[in-house]
């Protein structure tokens, strides 16, 4: 067996485990010394499961029907991505993600790997709010709260009536508003809210030192890229309906 034209010492069996990436050729030699024509070169590439960078994702366009999930992984493979049970795709960006109250899971795999080893990224939450709730004690939609912000204990949510009177301040980590004011049920009507929260913006960028100079790899002299995360404070206002 040859590696880039050089004979590999000891590689005389019909099975060979490659330990280096590159181009390999094989010739068969009979007991009488006859040599076969070499087969077409076989290219061996390095592969492996993806490693998640940081939390593994960022979500933008909160409170819209066109939210965007960007997945961040690294590794030697040529990866493809799947949102829930949807189709596999080459891009690590999912657009037009429909808001829902439960988290999504993203799956990542090496599309060229022999095994179907999949890395899961769970708890991918999009941020949105119920357009109505029905606090009638039947166990369904009895509380109103924003979903997708349970990890942000510092999120501030204020609920107002149509005249701008503050009715309730709630926590994103609690059950939410039960439709009362000082213990008395509020009437069926539209109510307004404001929420202040933090959006994590994660991008892959060329890294720079404290002086703003591009950091180069000491071996390849190529610019080094890495994950850059920024925490941006956002505010959102809208209204919803209380139905009885």
Legacy VTK file of the C-alpha trace (Angstrom):
# vtk DataFile Version 3.0
C-alpha trace
ASCII
DATASET POLYDATA
POINTS 244 float
0.000 0.000 0.000
1.233 3.470 -0.845
0.680 6.850 0.769
1.189 9.731 -1.678
3.379 7.378 -3.753
5.510 6.153 -0.840
5.327 2.504 0.190
3.926 2.032 3.711
6.154 -0.405 5.588
4.268 -3.425 6.891
1.022 -2.585 5.075
0.756 -5.993 3.413
-2.588 -7.302 4.690
-5.969 -7.008 3.009
-7.127 -4.698 5.827
-5.345 -1.466 6.694
-6.346 1.076 9.332
-5.306 4.518 8.137
-3.731 6.729 10.798
-3.239 9.830 8.667
-5.400 11.792 6.267
-4.353 11.781 2.640
-4.447 9.801 -0.611
-3.855 6.033 -0.571
-3.324 3.521 -3.404
-3.412 -0.272 -3.205
-1.676 -2.957 -5.287
-2.124 -6.698 -4.865
0.878 -9.038 -5.290
0.289 -12.749 -5.898
2.349 -15.564 -4.429
4.203 -15.811 -7.752
5.056 -12.104 -7.739
2.472 -10.837 -10.204
1.436 -7.263 -9.437
-2.068 -5.977 -10.100
-2.869 -2.590 -11.531
-3.293 -0.075 -8.688
-6.850 0.874 -7.790
-8.027 4.452 -7.987
-6.559 6.497 -5.111
-8.653 6.504 -1.938
-8.794 9.781 -0.023
-8.988 9.553 3.767
-10.297 12.622 5.583
-10.398 13.394 9.286
-13.833 13.253 10.855
-15.599 13.079 14.186
-18.628 14.266 16.119
-19.216 17.985 16.492
-18.245 19.853 19.657
-20.676 22.495 20.861
-19.284 26.030 21.181
-20.596 27.695 24.341
-24.321 27.025 24.730
-24.362 26.016 21.077
-26.860 28.480 19.667
-28.275 31.983 19.594
-31.841 33.110 18.856
-32.699 36.433 17.225
-35.903 38.162 16.067
-37.666 37.492 19.380
-41.466 37.969 19.489
-41.750 37.578 15.712
-43.073 34.797 13.494
-39.684 34.716 11.744
-37.261 33.889 14.534
-33.751 32.762 13.633
-31.737 30.016 15.344
-27.990 29.967 14.635
-26.050 26.863 15.711
-22.386 26.983 16.770
-20.254 23.825 16.666
-16.699 22.952 15.714
-14.788 19.838 14.714
-13.161 18.021 11.813
-16.350 16.879 10.123
-18.498 18.261 7.342
-21.632 18.846 9.376
-25.306 19.121 8.601
-28.128 20.280 10.851
-31.704 19.344 11.681
-34.345 21.245 13.677
-36.538 18.752 15.524
-37.642 16.181 12.916
-37.338 18.511 9.938
-35.105 17.987 6.905
-31.325 17.952 7.248
-29.576 21.023 5.841
-26.003 22.209 5.238
-26.567 25.642 6.793
-26.234 26.139 10.551
-28.925 28.847 10.402
-32.644 28.105 10.706
-34.952 30.912 9.605
-38.702 31.302 9.905
-38.791 29.370 13.189
-42.353 29.325 14.501
-42.712 30.435 18.150
-44.002 27.880 20.644
-44.083 27.477 24.416
-41.799 24.406 24.474
-38.114 24.295 23.577
-36.697 23.026 20.301
-33.863 20.525 19.890
-31.239 20.834 17.165
-29.381 17.763 15.855
-25.893 17.898 14.303
-24.111 15.097 12.457
-21.165 14.562 10.124
-22.773 13.824 6.781
-19.672 11.966 5.545
-19.149 9.798 8.622
-19.623 6.050 8.445
-21.639 6.056 11.661
-24.815 8.045 12.160
-23.573 9.639 15.386
-25.723 12.675 16.198
-24.992 15.478 18.670
-28.132 16.973 20.234
-28.427 20.593 21.358
-31.538 20.738 23.598
-33.410 23.608 25.264
-33.333 25.939 22.265
-36.009 28.422 23.342
-37.655 31.021 21.159
-39.256 34.014 22.905
-42.922 34.894 22.496
-46.166 35.452 24.427
-49.728 34.048 24.442
-52.183 36.282 22.581
-54.891 35.429 25.119
-55.520 33.474 28.313
-58.600 32.207 30.160
-58.197 32.331 33.971
-61.282 30.260 34.816
-59.632 27.621 36.990
-59.965 24.716 34.563
-56.229 24.123 34.452
-55.807 25.358 30.872
-54.389 28.789 30.044
-55.105 29.989 33.592
-51.940 32.099 33.736
-50.326 34.527 31.339
-46.562 34.816 31.006
-43.889 35.227 28.369
-42.252 31.962 27.374
-38.625 31.435 26.462
-37.338 33.756 29.208
-37.360 31.364 32.172
-33.550 31.391 32.230
-33.545 35.161 32.752
-34.501 35.844 36.342
-33.743 39.522 35.805
-36.311 39.998 33.034
-38.833 42.700 34.003
-42.453 42.208 32.925
-45.150 44.810 33.671
-48.855 44.449 32.861
-51.181 47.451 32.406
-54.876 47.983 31.725
-56.040 49.917 28.672
-55.747 53.184 30.595
-52.096 52.638 31.470
-52.634 51.658 35.107
-50.056 49.164 36.386
-51.884 45.958 37.250
-49.079 43.513 37.970
-45.337 42.960 37.781
-44.478 39.302 37.181
-41.371 37.149 36.979
-40.438 35.215 33.852
-39.582 32.306 36.149
-42.995 32.093 37.835
-46.452 30.943 36.768
-47.389 34.405 35.577
-50.453 36.611 35.980
-53.658 34.980 37.204
-55.950 37.729 35.918
-56.554 39.450 39.270
-55.764 42.838 40.796
-55.350 42.898 44.575
-57.126 39.540 44.697
-60.146 40.583 42.614
-60.757 39.182 39.106
-60.169 41.666 36.315
-62.762 41.946 33.531
-62.398 40.393 30.113
-60.515 42.983 28.076
-57.249 43.744 26.319
-54.194 44.311 28.513
-50.804 45.729 27.642
-47.333 44.700 28.757
-43.714 45.763 28.540
-40.758 43.442 28.987
-37.074 44.216 29.352
-34.777 41.279 28.728
-31.274 40.402 27.522
-30.667 38.955 24.074
-27.500 36.933 23.568
-25.925 37.692 20.213
-23.269 35.116 19.315
-21.176 35.337 16.172
-18.002 33.728 14.834
-15.489 36.487 14.173
-11.793 37.084 13.583
-10.199 37.460 17.013
-8.203 40.554 17.932
-5.910 41.431 20.810
-6.366 44.300 23.268
-4.845 46.713 20.740
-7.227 45.701 17.975
-4.666 43.692 16.016
-5.733 40.474 14.282
-4.529 37.343 16.096
-2.831 34.861 13.755
-2.308 31.152 14.296
1.375 30.595 15.239
1.611 27.555 12.947
-0.396 28.507 9.858
-0.170 32.299 10.254
-3.854 32.421 9.330
-6.263 34.688 11.259
-7.812 32.938 14.251
-11.600 32.904 14.466
-13.698 32.248 17.523
-17.011 32.738 19.263
-17.852 36.310 20.286
-20.884 36.786 22.537
-22.538 40.107 23.280
-25.377 40.653 25.736
-27.801 43.277 24.417
-30.689 44.695 26.486
-33.992 44.717 24.601
-37.458 46.111 25.343
-40.698 44.902 23.796
-44.303 46.136 24.126
-47.555 44.544 22.966
-51.023 43.556 24.189
-53.040 40.390 24.814
-56.609 39.456 25.708
-58.105 38.186 28.957
-61.150 36.047 28.153
-63.776 34.802 30.591
LINES 1 245
244 0 1 2 3 4 5 6 7 8 9 10 11 12 13 14 15 16 17 18 19 20 21 22 23 24 25 26 27 28 29 30 31 32 33 34 35 36 37 38 39 40 41 42 43 44 45 46 47 48 49 50 51 52 53 54 55 56 57 58 59 60 61 62 63 64 65 66 67 68 69 70 71 72 73 74 75 76 77 78 79 80 81 82 83 84 85 86 87 88 89 90 91 92 93 94 95 96 97 98 99 100 101 102 103 104 105 106 107 108 109 110 111 112 113 114 115 116 117 118 119 120 121 122 123 124 125 126 127 128 129 130 131 132 133 134 135 136 137 138 139 140 141 142 143 144 145 146 147 148 149 150 151 152 153 154 155 156 157 158 159 160 161 162 163 164 165 166 167 168 169 170 171 172 173 174 175 176 177 178 179 180 181 182 183 184 185 186 187 188 189 190 191 192 193 194 195 196 197 198 199 200 201 202 203 204 205 206 207 208 209 210 211 212 213 214 215 216 217 218 219 220 221 222 223 224 225 226 227 228 229 230 231 232 233 234 235 236 237 238 239 240 241 242 243
